[in-house]
Structure formats: structure tokens, C-alpha cells
Amino acid sequence: MTWKTALHSVSYAGVWPGQARLTLDQFVEKAHALGFDAVMLMAKRTHLSVLDFDRASRERLRDKLRGLSLDVACLAGYTDFCLGAERPDIPTREMQILYVTELARLAADLGSRLVRVFTGYTHSSATPEQSWGWCVESLRECARRAADFGVTIGVQNHHDTAAHFESLRDLLDEINHPNCQAMFDAWTPALQGDNLADAVRLLGKSIVHTTVADYVRRARYSYVPTLVNYQRETDAIRAVPMGEGFIDYRGFFQALRETGYTGTVAYEMCSPLRGGGSIENLDRCALRFLDYMRSESESAKESPRS
């Protein structure tokens, strides 16, 4: 099976120091020129903000995407349903639910059926149980409201709450809504030291989208003068072209095939990248991803297991 490839617009949004920035129009033209099948659109300024795209703007963008033969794999929303725990008088979760609802409307207007969301970060003003409950309640309501537009929300395993794949499975089971599924990425369980294939098998059919990026580990130390020695710190992680890092994407993709995955595979460059953030380096890495996916697809066809 050959999956559609998508390019995440955050890759050209100038979100990290030294990264080149393209407008949304320039980005979709770039994705087409590079040879991607689809785009994943950053749903905030400076790209696709619900504040900036009225009906006419949406129609213009949809026409442009059609003219370039590009699908919208999903909109990338930015949420933290534990935000504002220290100020419970401010309805931060209601605001975010409204934001996700409007993203669902925007996705439908652009011909997409998926919106990416996050759970919540740990906050000192909330217990883990409170954070879990807020995420469950908020995501369930988001799913219910997104369903009105024929849209599914996908929870990406990124924020603290339910970042581990077993907890994500528990979260989805507790939400228990067909329009809330998983946008499961390999890099989180890889960093956590888990078996990627086991993680994919547990989440199974609930995976509706995945975003990939590869990384290398770099050891970090701080000097302790009184000991005339170094103290080990948490490793740094640096993005590298696809296939040059430590993440076992071959095993990850094989497990996806075993579960019957039919979604899109998106590529993102949203952190400092080996080689820098010039347009030339971003393009080089994006093309490397496409080469990797073609190679992976050919290998899968030759494998007896596939």
C-alpha cells in the first residue's frame, strides 16, 4: 500500500530561529512544486487563522488547492485544555472548544475531514486527575461539535496528558466518541523508549493520521567546578533528514500496514534542523522525505509480510 504524502505548513512558517518563512499561498505552491499529494495546514497565524479567513478567503484557498491538485490532509490546531488552571474564573476551555469548532467548520469548507488537537500540559495548579478530566470532557465536546461538520478530531501524542501510548488508548476509550481518534506519531514513543510496533498495534484502527520527523540524540553535560567534573543532563534532540535519525520508521510503517492504515503520512520541520533553516535546506529535507517514502513503499511491496 502506498500512502498519500503531506507537507506540514509549519515547516515553512518561520517558527524557530533561522527558519525561512513563506506565506500560506507560497507554501501551497511549494508543496505542489516539491511533489506532495496533500498539505497539513498550521491553523494559526501566520498561516491559516480562523480570524483571517472569511467565506471568500476560504473559497479562494480551496480553488487554489484544487488547481494545484493538493488535498488538505488536516488542519493543525493548537490546544492545551489544562491552560488557565490558576485562573478558573476565565473560561479558557470554552474558548478552546469554540476554536476547535471553528476549525472543524473551516476544515469542512476546505474539503478536509480532520482537525489535529493536543491534550494539555502539566500545570502546577492542577492535579493529574484534574488535568485528565478536563481533557476528556473538552475533547468529547470538541468531537461532538466537529461531528456536526462531518469532521473528526485527532489527538496527537504530544502534550503531557496521555503522551504515553497506553494512556492515549485509555483517553480515547474514556472519551468514547467516533469523531475523536488518534493522530499517532512515532517520535514520542521512540523518545520514551517504547516499542513502536507494540504502540501502533494497541492503538490500531483508531489511528487516522501520522506526522513524521527524524531526530538524533546529543548528550548534554553541565560542569561542576567543585568536582572538577561534568554532570549528565537530559539529552538534546536535533532534527535530521528522514532516515538519518534513531527512530525505527521501517518498523513503525510495517506495523501501520498490519493494522490496515489508510491515512496520510505528513512530514514536518518544526524544530532546529541539521543544515539550518534556509529554503534550500528545507527543500532538500522535504525531498529526502519523499525519496524515503518511495523507498519504503517499494520495500514493503517486496516484503512477504506485506
C-alpha positions in Angstrom: 0.0 0.0 0.0 1.2 3.5 -0.9 0.1 6.2 1.4 -0.5 9.8 0.4 2.2 12.2 1.5 1.5 15.6 3.0 3.8 18.6 3.9 3.0 20.4 7.2 3.0 24.2 6.6 4.7 24.7 9.9 7.8 23.6 8.1 8.0 26.9 6.2 6.4 29.1 8.9 9.5 30.6 10.5 8.6 29.2 13.9 12.2 28.6 15.0 15.2 30.9 14.8 16.7 31.0 11.3 13.9 29.1 9.7 12.7 30.6 6.4 9.1 31.9 6.3 6.7 31.5 3.4 3.1 32.9 3.2 0.4 30.3 3.0 0.0 30.9 -0.7 3.7 30.5 -1.2 3.7 27.4 0.9 1.0 25.5 -1.0 2.8 26.4 -4.3 6.0 25.0 -2.7 4.3 21.8 -1.6 3.0 21.3 -5.2 6.3 22.0 -6.8 8.1 19.5 -4.5 5.6 16.8 -5.4 3.5 16.3 -2.3 0.0 14.9 -2.6 -1.5 17.0 0.2 -0.9 19.6 2.8 -1.3 19.8 6.6 -2.1 23.4 7.4 -1.0 25.3 10.5 -4.3 26.6 11.9 -3.0 29.9 13.4 -1.2 33.0 12.2 0.8 33.4 10.1 -0.9 30.8 8.0 -4.5 29.6 8.4 -6.2 31.6 11.2 -9.9 31.4 11.7 -9.7 35.2 12.4 -8.4 35.9 8.9 -10.3 33.5 6.6 -13.8 34.6 5.8 -16.0 32.7 3.3 -14.5 34.4 0.3 -10.9 33.7 1.5 -11.8 30.1 2.1 -13.3 29.7 -1.4 -10.2 31.3 -2.9 -7.9 29.0 -1.0 -9.9 25.9 -1.8 -9.9 26.8 -5.5 -6.1 27.3 -5.4 -5.6 23.9 -3.8 -7.8 22.3 -6.4 -5.9 24.0 -9.1 -2.7 22.5 -7.7 -4.3 19.1 -7.2 -3.5 19.2 -3.5 -5.7 17.7 -0.8 -5.9 19.1 2.7 -4.9 16.2 4.9 -5.9 18.0 8.1 -5.8 21.3 9.9 -3.3 21.5 12.7 -4.9 23.0 15.7 -3.1 24.2 18.8 -4.8 23.5 22.2 -4.0 23.0 25.9 -7.1 22.1 27.8 -5.3 22.4 31.1 -4.3 26.0 30.4 -5.6 28.6 32.9 -5.8 26.2 35.9 -4.5 29.0 38.1 -7.4 31.2 37.0 -10.6 29.1 37.0 -12.8 32.2 36.5 -11.5 32.6 32.9 -13.3 30.1 30.6 -10.2 29.0 28.8 -11.6 25.6 27.9 -14.7 27.1 26.5 -12.6 29.4 24.3 -10.6 26.4 23.0 -13.7 24.3 22.3 -15.0 27.2 20.3 -11.7 27.5 18.4 -11.8 23.7 17.6 -15.4 24.0 16.5 -14.5 26.8 14.1 -11.5 24.8 12.9 -14.0 22.0 12.1 -16.1 24.4 10.1 -13.0 25.7 8.3 -11.8 22.2 7.5 -15.2 21.3 6.0 -15.1 24.4 3.9 -11.7 23.4 2.6 -12.8 19.8 1.8 -10.9 18.2 4.8 -12.4 15.9 7.4 -9.6 16.0 10.0 -8.5 18.5 12.7 -5.4 17.9 14.8 -5.6 18.8 18.5 -3.5 18.4 21.6 -4.4 17.4 25.2 -2.8 19.5 27.9 0.5 20.3 29.6 1.2 19.7 33.3 0.4 22.8 35.4 1.3 23.3 39.0 -2.2 24.5 39.8 -3.8 21.2 38.8 -3.5 17.6 39.8 -3.0 14.9 37.2 -6.6 13.7 37.8 -8.0 17.2 37.2 -5.9 17.6 34.0 -7.2 14.2 32.8 -10.8 15.1 33.5 -10.5 18.5 31.7 -9.0 16.8 28.6 -11.6 14.1 28.5 -14.6 16.5 28.9 -13.2 19.1 26.4 -12.2 16.6 23.7 -15.5 14.8 24.0 -17.3 18.1 23.4 -15.0 19.0 20.6 -15.7 15.7 18.9 -19.4 16.1 19.3 -19.3 19.6 17.8 -16.9 18.6 15.0 -19.3 15.8 14.0 -21.8 18.4 13.0 -19.5 19.3 10.2 -18.6 15.7 9.3 -15.1 16.3 10.8 -13.1 14.1 13.2 -10.6 15.5 15.7 -7.4 13.6 16.0 -5.4 13.7 19.3 -1.7 14.0 18.7 0.5 12.3 21.3 2.5 15.5 22.2 1.4 17.2 25.4 1.9 15.8 28.9 -1.5 14.4 29.4 -1.8 10.9 27.7 1.6 11.3 26.0 2.3 7.6 26.5 0.6 5.3 24.0 -1.1 3.2 26.7 -2.5 6.4 28.3 -3.6 7.7 24.9 -5.5 4.4 24.4 -7.2 4.9 27.8 -8.0 8.5 27.0 -9.7 7.6 23.7 -11.6 4.8 25.3 -12.9 7.2 28.0 -13.9 9.9 25.6 -15.7 7.2 23.6 -16.8 9.2 20.6 -16.4 8.1 17.0 -15.2 11.6 16.0 -12.3 11.6 18.4 -9.4 9.4 17.2 -5.6 9.3 17.3 -3.1 11.2 15.2 -0.3 9.0 16.4 3.4 9.9 15.8 6.4 7.7 16.2 8.8 10.2 17.7 7.1 10.3 21.1 7.2 6.6 21.9 10.7 6.5 20.4 11.9 9.2 22.8 10.2 7.3 25.7 12.0 4.1 24.8 8.9 2.1 23.8 8.4 -0.5 21.1 6.9 1.4 18.1 5.2 -1.7 16.7 3.5 -2.5 20.0 2.3 1.0 20.3 0.8 1.0 16.8 -0.9 -2.3 17.4 -2.5 -1.1 20.6 -4.0 2.0 19.0 -4.8 0.1 15.8 -7.8 1.3 13.8 -8.1 4.5 15.9 -5.0 6.0 14.1 -6.3 8.4 11.4 -3.2 10.4 10.6 0.5 10.4 11.4 3.2 13.1 11.2 6.8 12.1 10.9 10.2 13.7 11.6 13.5 12.1 12.4 16.0 13.0 15.2 19.4 12.3 16.6 20.3 12.4 20.3 23.1 14.6 21.5 24.5 14.2 25.0 24.4 17.2 27.3 26.6 17.9 30.4 27.0 20.8 32.8 30.3 21.5 34.5 30.5 21.1 38.3 33.6 23.1 39.5 33.7 21.7 43.0 34.1 18.2 41.5 36.2 19.2 38.5 33.8 17.0 36.5 30.7 17.1 34.4 27.1 16.2 35.3 24.9 14.5 32.8 21.8 16.4 31.7 18.8 15.3 29.6 19.8 14.6 26.0 19.2 17.2 23.4 17.3 16.2 20.3 18.1 17.6 16.9 16.1 17.1 13.7 17.8 15.5 10.8 16.7 14.4 7.3 14.4 11.3 7.2 16.2 8.1 7.7 19.3 9.6 9.3 18.0 9.5 12.9 17.4 6.9 15.6 13.6 6.4 15.1 12.7 3.0 13.6 10.3 4.2 10.9 10.6 0.9 9.0 9.1 -0.9 12.0 6.6 1.8 12.6 5.3 1.8 9.0 5.2 -2.0 8.9 3.0 -2.1 12.0 0.7 0.6 10.4 0.3 -1.7 7.4 -0.6 -4.6 9.6 -3.4 -2.6 11.2 -4.7 -1.6 7.7 -3.8 2.1 8.0 -5.1 4.1 5.0 -4.4 7.6 6.2 -1.9 10.2 5.1 1.8 10.4 6.2 2.8 14.0 6.8 6.3 15.5 7.1 7.2 18.4 9.4 10.2 20.5 10.1 9.2 22.4 13.3 12.4 22.4 15.3 16.0 23.4 14.5 17.2 21.2 11.7 20.7 19.9 10.8 21.9 22.2 8.0 19.8 25.2 9.1 16.6 26.8 8.1 17.3 28.1 4.6 14.8 27.5 1.9 17.4 25.3 0.2 17.9 23.1 3.2 14.1 22.8 3.9 13.5 21.8 0.3 16.3 19.3 0.5 14.9 17.7 3.6 11.3 17.7 2.2 12.6 15.9 -1.0 14.5 13.5 1.1 11.3 12.6 2.9 9.6 11.9 -0.4 12.5 9.7 -1.5 12.3 7.8 1.8 8.6 7.1 1.4 9.1 5.9 -2.2 11.8 3.6 -1.0 9.8 2.4 2.0 6.8 1.7 -0.3 9.0 -0.3 -2.7 10.5 -2.3 0.2 7.0 -3.1 1.5 5.9 -4.4 -1.9 8.9 -6.8 -1.9 8.4 -7.9 1.7 6.5 -11.2 2.0 4.8 -9.9 5.1 3.1 -7.1 3.2 
